[in-house]
């Protein structure tokens, strides 16, 4: 039976997340298709600024990566991204909303 010292018990157990590839094309590598995934994110304007499509784009990519991990994949390939800017009636004025829609194919490398 192995003995543990105090430093082993208190050692951090940080496990690095596997890097998931998000690509609008394919890769030059063999893979198997697992499933298709879809994601939606949005960003609303604040009191002093306008909606930021960059924030929505980052959020939608994170959602695709999360779904890929949950399915045991290595990448989301052939992704399509679409956006729209819309407005919503607010209390004092109209509010701008940036929406990003995305879908792609989750694959596992062989």
N, C-alpha and C positions, 0 to 999 in steps of 0.2 A: 504494500500500500504506500503510495507516494505521500510525502509530507508537504504541506503548504506553509510557507511563512507569511507573515503579515503583509509584506509588499505584494505577494501574489494575490492575496484576497482583495486588496484595495486597488489593484491595477485596473485602469480603465479598459473597458471592453469595446472600444470604438472599432466598428467594422466599416471600412470604406464602401460606399455604394458603388455598384458597377456602373460605369459610364454607358449610357444609352445613346445610340446614334439616332438623330432626327435628320432625315434627308428628303429632299424633293425629288430625288432620283433613286437609282439603285446602287448597289455596290458590286465590285468585281470579286465576288466571294460566293461560295455555295451556301445556301440557306434553305430552311423549310419555313413555309408560311404557317403562322399560328392563328391569326384572326385579324379582323379589321377593327379599328378604333376611331372614335369621334370625340372631339372636345370643343368646348365653347368657353370663352372668357370675355370680360368686358371691363372697361374703365370709364368711370363717370368723372365729369369735370368737377373741380372743387370751387370754392368761393372765389379764388384769385387766379385760377388757371383753366385751361381747356382739357378735355379728355386726351389721354396719352395712348395712342395705338401701340406704342412700344411696350407698355406695361401689359396690355392685353395679349400681345404676341408672346411675351415671355411667359405669362400665365398659361396660355394654351399649350405651349411647348412642354412646360412642366407637367401638365395634365396628361399629355401623350406619353411622356416618360414614365409617369407613375403607373398608367395602365399597362404599359409594356412590361415593367417590372412585375406587376401582379400576374401577368400571363406567362412569365418566365422567358420573355424575349430579350434579344440583344439590340434590336433596332426597330425603328418605325420608318419604313421606306415608302417612296412614292407619295409623300405627303402633299396635300393640297391645302392651301390657306386662302381664305376669303375674308373680306372685312366689309363692314358698313358703318357709316357714321349716322347716328340718328339723334333725335331730340325728344326730350320728355318735358312735359309741362311741370315746372317747379312751383314753389310757393311764391317767389317773387319774380321769377323769370324762367325761360326755357333752359334746360340743362342738356349739354351735349354728352352723348354716349358713344364710345368706340367699341365695336364688337368684332371679335375674331372667331371664325369657325375653322376647324381643321379636321382632317381625317387622313388615315394612312394605314399601311399594312404592317402588322407586327410580325417579325421574323426571328428565328433562332439560327445562329451560324452553326454550320456543320464542321 
